[in-house]
């Protein structure tokens, strides 16, 4: 491999308008103040797909709160980059790149969003990808590794600092679920094969479902009230839930990473023991 070759594989490229709105909404709520405190912060949308629509939406949503933000859409496929170039504008650029995240003058990124990218990789490859991406973050930077359904109604993502994972967020359209664990097929690659007895993420989803059942009487007041009560019960049971009611009412819940961290000694689907994982 030449030194200039992008690191990674071309994704299927499927995308859809507003598909990543749940993550964008969370990003604005949790990171806008940090981004405003920086001069021209760089936010990267990695592997945006066959259409740059999610890059455009990310730029528009962020620019409303962080006027000098610089959004960069990165794709390994040069044809996708060429097709997006006519849409480049002030504060919005497109370039070829992968996990090495090439940026002008080698600048680090304030945020890297990699959604529906690692899903096509083996679980054993996640650690290396995270290492590559986290090395391209600014000291207070954030990596978002997530997965969602085709129209963005069920999503899950891991938030990572330069030294590793911090949290797992689940975000769903409450009208479209029977129980919180319906989001399980959209867990990020690091966790999707870990939804089995003995793993933290399995216990977490089971706790959410149990609390959801016990909160059923609140259904008369709407699913938002039922979900808020679900989260309160899970937090009261000792799960390290982050954020507050304003996030929960959106069908969003964030838990500290240590509560769902994969069991490093347990084998997982299609792979050998995972005790070599850095995180």
C-alpha positions as CSV (number, residue, x, y, z in Angstrom):
1,X,0.0,0.0,0.0
2,X,1.3,3.4,-0.9
3,X,1.6,5.9,1.9
4,X,-0.9,8.2,0.2
5,X,-3.6,5.4,-0.1
6,X,-6.7,5.9,2.0
7,X,-7.1,3.5,4.9
8,X,-10.3,1.5,4.8
9,X,-12.8,0.0,2.4
10,X,-15.5,1.6,0.3
11,X,-18.9,1.4,1.9
12,X,-22.1,0.5,0.1
13,X,-22.9,4.1,0.0
14,X,-26.6,4.0,1.0
15,X,-27.9,7.2,2.5
16,X,-31.1,9.2,3.0
17,X,-32.0,12.8,3.9
18,X,-32.3,13.3,7.7
19,X,-30.9,9.8,8.3
20,X,-28.4,11.1,10.9
21,X,-30.6,13.8,12.4
22,X,-30.7,12.1,15.8
23,X,-26.9,12.1,16.1
24,X,-26.7,15.7,14.8
25,X,-29.2,16.8,17.4
26,X,-27.2,15.1,20.2
27,X,-24.0,16.6,18.8
28,X,-25.4,20.1,18.9
29,X,-26.8,19.6,22.4
30,X,-23.6,18.2,23.9
31,X,-20.7,19.8,21.9
32,X,-21.8,23.2,20.5
33,X,-20.4,25.2,23.4
34,X,-17.1,23.4,23.1
35,X,-16.9,24.0,19.4
36,X,-17.8,27.7,19.8
37,X,-14.9,28.1,22.1
38,X,-12.5,27.1,19.3
39,X,-11.4,29.1,16.2
40,X,-12.7,27.5,13.0
41,X,-13.2,23.9,14.5
42,X,-13.0,21.1,11.9
43,X,-15.9,18.6,11.9
44,X,-15.4,15.5,9.7
45,X,-18.2,13.4,8.2
46,X,-16.3,10.2,7.3
47,X,-17.7,7.8,4.7
48,X,-20.8,9.9,3.8
49,X,-21.8,7.6,1.0
50,X,-23.1,7.9,-2.6
51,X,-24.8,11.2,-1.8
52,X,-23.3,14.1,0.3
53,X,-26.7,14.9,1.8
54,X,-25.7,14.1,5.4
55,X,-22.6,16.3,5.0
56,X,-24.8,19.2,3.9
57,X,-27.2,18.7,6.7
58,X,-24.4,18.5,9.2
59,X,-23.0,21.8,8.0
60,X,-26.3,23.6,8.1
61,X,-27.2,22.3,11.5
62,X,-23.8,23.1,13.0
63,X,-23.4,26.5,11.3
64,X,-26.5,27.8,13.0
65,X,-24.8,27.3,16.3
66,X,-21.1,27.5,15.4
67,X,-20.8,30.0,12.5
68,X,-17.1,29.5,11.8
69,X,-17.3,25.6,11.8
70,X,-15.4,23.9,9.0
71,X,-17.1,20.7,7.8
72,X,-15.1,18.2,5.7
73,X,-16.8,15.3,3.9
74,X,-14.3,12.4,3.4
75,X,-14.9,9.4,1.1
76,X,-12.5,6.7,-0.1
77,X,-14.4,6.5,-3.4
78,X,-12.9,9.2,-5.7
79,X,-16.1,9.2,-7.8
80,X,-18.2,10.2,-4.8
81,X,-15.8,12.9,-4.0
82,X,-15.8,14.3,-7.5
83,X,-19.6,14.2,-7.6
84,X,-19.8,16.3,-4.4
85,X,-17.3,18.9,-5.4
86,X,-19.9,21.3,-7.1
87,X,-21.5,21.6,-3.6
88,X,-18.3,22.8,-1.9
89,X,-18.6,26.2,-0.4
90,X,-17.2,28.4,2.4
91,X,-17.0,26.2,5.4
92,X,-17.7,23.0,3.4
93,X,-15.2,20.9,1.6
94,X,-14.9,17.4,0.2
95,X,-11.8,15.2,-0.1
96,X,-10.6,11.6,-0.6
97,X,-9.7,9.9,2.6
98,X,-10.3,7.1,5.1
99,X,-9.3,6.3,8.7
100,X,-6.2,8.3,8.3
101,X,-8.4,11.4,8.1
102,X,-6.3,13.7,5.9
103,X,-6.9,17.4,6.8
104,X,-5.3,20.6,5.5
105,X,-1.9,21.3,7.2
106,X,-2.3,18.1,9.2
107,X,-4.8,19.8,11.5
108,X,-6.6,17.6,14.0
109,X,-10.4,17.3,14.0
110,X,-12.6,18.6,16.7
111,X,-15.2,16.0,15.8
112,X,-15.2,12.9,13.5
113,X,-18.5,11.4,12.7
114,X,-18.2,7.8,11.2
115,X,-21.8,6.5,10.8
116,X,-22.6,3.2,9.2
117,X,-19.0,2.8,8.3
118,X,-17.6,0.1,10.6
119,X,-20.7,-2.0,10.3
120,X,-19.2,-3.7,7.2
121,X,-16.0,-4.6,9.1
122,X,-15.2,-7.6,11.4
123,X,-15.4,-6.8,15.1
124,X,-11.7,-7.6,15.4
125,X,-11.0,-4.6,13.1
126,X,-12.9,-2.0,15.2
127,X,-10.0,-1.5,17.6
128,X,-7.6,-0.6,14.8
129,X,-10.1,1.7,13.2
130,X,-10.7,3.5,16.5
131,X,-7.0,3.8,17.1
132,X,-6.5,5.4,13.7
133,X,-9.4,7.8,14.1
134,X,-8.7,8.8,17.7
135,X,-5.1,9.7,16.7
136,X,-6.6,12.3,14.4
137,X,-8.5,14.1,17.1
138,X,-7.6,17.3,18.9
139,X,-6.9,16.8,22.6
140,X,-10.5,17.6,23.5
141,X,-11.9,16.0,20.3
142,X,-14.7,13.5,19.9
143,X,-15.2,10.5,17.7
144,X,-18.7,9.2,17.0
145,X,-18.9,5.7,15.7
146,X,-22.6,4.8,15.1
147,X,-25.2,2.9,13.2
148,X,-28.8,3.6,12.2
149,X,-31.6,2.3,10.2
150,X,-32.3,3.5,6.6
151,X,-34.5,6.4,7.7
152,X,-32.8,7.3,11.0
153,X,-35.6,6.2,13.4
154,X,-33.4,3.8,15.3
155,X,-29.8,4.8,16.0
156,X,-26.9,3.9,18.4
157,X,-23.5,5.4,18.7
158,X,-20.3,5.2,20.8
159,X,-18.7,8.5,21.7
160,X,-14.9,8.4,22.1
161,X,-12.3,10.8,23.4
162,X,-8.7,10.5,22.1
163,X,-7.9,8.0,24.8
164,X,-11.0,5.8,24.2
165,X,-14.7,5.3,24.6
166,X,-16.8,7.4,26.9
167,X,-20.4,6.4,26.4
168,X,-23.1,4.6,24.4
169,X,-26.2,6.5,23.2
170,X,-29.4,4.9,22.0
171,X,-31.9,7.1,20.2
172,X,-35.3,5.9,18.8
173,X,-38.6,7.2,17.5
174,X,-40.7,6.1,20.4
175,X,-43.8,5.6,18.3
176,X,-42.0,3.0,16.2
177,X,-40.8,0.6,19.0
178,X,-42.4,-2.1,21.1
179,X,-39.6,-2.1,23.6
180,X,-36.2,-0.3,24.0
181,X,-34.2,-3.4,22.9
182,X,-35.7,-3.0,19.4
183,X,-32.7,-0.9,18.7
184,X,-30.4,-3.9,19.2
185,X,-29.9,-4.6,15.4
186,X,-28.5,-1.1,15.1
187,X,-25.8,-1.4,17.8
188,X,-22.3,-0.3,16.6
189,X,-20.0,-3.1,15.5
190,X,-18.1,-3.1,18.8
191,X,-21.3,-4.2,20.6
192,X,-23.7,-5.8,18.1
193,X,-22.3,-9.3,18.6
194,X,-22.2,-8.8,22.4
195,X,-25.9,-8.7,22.9
196,X,-25.8,-12.2,24.6
197,X,-26.0,-13.3,28.3
198,X,-22.9,-12.4,30.3
199,X,-22.2,-9.1,28.4
200,X,-22.9,-5.7,29.8
201,X,-24.9,-4.4,26.8
202,X,-27.2,-7.4,27.0
203,X,-27.8,-6.7,30.7
204,X,-28.4,-3.1,29.9
205,X,-31.0,-3.7,27.2
206,X,-32.7,-6.2,29.4
207,X,-32.9,-3.6,32.2
208,X,-34.4,-1.1,29.8
209,X,-37.0,-3.6,28.7
210,X,-37.9,-4.5,32.2
211,X,-38.3,-0.9,33.3
212,X,-40.3,-0.2,30.1
213,X,-42.7,-3.0,31.1
214,X,-43.0,-1.6,34.7
215,X,-43.7,1.9,33.3
216,X,-46.6,0.7,31.2
217,X,-49.2,2.4,33.3
218,X,-47.8,5.8,32.2
219,X,-48.7,4.9,28.5
220,X,-51.9,6.7,29.2
221,X,-49.9,9.9,29.2
222,X,-47.9,9.1,26.1
223,X,-44.8,7.2,25.2
224,X,-42.5,10.1,26.2
225,X,-43.7,9.9,29.7
226,X,-43.3,6.2,29.7
227,X,-39.8,6.4,28.4
228,X,-38.8,9.1,30.9
229,X,-40.0,6.9,33.7
230,X,-38.1,3.9,32.2
231,X,-34.9,5.9,32.2
232,X,-35.5,7.0,35.8
233,X,-35.9,3.5,36.9
234,X,-32.8,2.3,35.2
235,X,-30.8,5.1,36.7
236,X,-32.2,4.4,40.1
237,X,-31.1,0.7,39.7
238,X,-27.5,1.9,39.4
239,X,-26.8,2.2,35.7
240,X,-24.6,5.3,35.0
241,X,-27.0,7.3,32.9
242,X,-25.8,10.6,31.6
243,X,-27.9,13.6,30.6
244,X,-31.3,14.6,31.8
245,X,-35.0,14.6,31.0
246,X,-34.7,16.9,28.0
247,X,-32.7,14.2,26.2
248,X,-34.9,11.3,27.4
249,X,-38.1,12.9,26.1
250,X,-36.5,12.7,22.7
251,X,-36.3,8.9,23.0
252,X,-32.5,9.2,23.7
253,X,-30.5,7.7,26.5
254,X,-26.8,7.7,27.1
255,X,-24.9,5.4,29.5
256,X,-21.3,5.4,30.6
257,X,-19.1,3.1,28.5
258,X,-17.8,1.0,31.4
259,X,-21.3,-0.3,32.0
260,X,-21.5,-1.9,28.5
261,X,-17.8,-2.4,27.7
262,X,-17.4,-5.8,26.0
263,X,-16.1,-8.7,28.0
264,X,-12.6,-8.9,26.5
265,X,-12.2,-12.6,27.3
266,X,-15.4,-13.7,25.6
267,X,-15.4,-15.1,22.1
268,X,-17.7,-13.3,19.6
269,X,-19.4,-14.2,16.3
270,X,-16.9,-15.1,13.6
271,X,-13.8,-14.2,15.7
272,X,-11.5,-15.6,18.2
273,X,-10.9,-14.3,21.8
274,X,-11.0,-10.6,22.1
275,X,-8.5,-10.1,24.9
276,X,-6.2,-8.1,22.5
277,X,-8.6,-5.2,22.4
278,X,-7.1,-1.9,23.5
279,X,-10.4,-0.6,24.8
